[in-house]
Amino acid sequence: MRLATSEDLIREQGLAAALERWLRPAVGFGHPRDVLKDPDLGHDEKRAVLSSWASDASAVQDQPTLRWLLGTPEPVPFREVREALERLDRIERFDA
């Protein structure tokens, strides 16, 4: 899987930031729509990040309608993650 870590990130923020992004691919994404906009990720990589975000493993304890993916600044509603996945489905169908 190619990661959303670019040479620009390494130059601007250093290798530590790039490694953080590699270990936690959601670093730098504040919202699922940011994943869809990332020009360095392919459809499969976007789906992998969004699927991780949608996973029960990312559910906020005692708030099952929220998801908080490791590396993101705050939780987001599950429906917004689901909507991003649905939008990715439409984009993939259009590209096919």
Secondary structure, DSSP 8 states (H G I E B T S, - for coil): ---S--HHHHHHH-HHHHHHHHHSTTTT-SSHHHHHH-TTS-HHHHHHHHHHHHSGGGEETTEEEEE--TTSSS-EEHHHHHHHHHHHHHHHHHH-
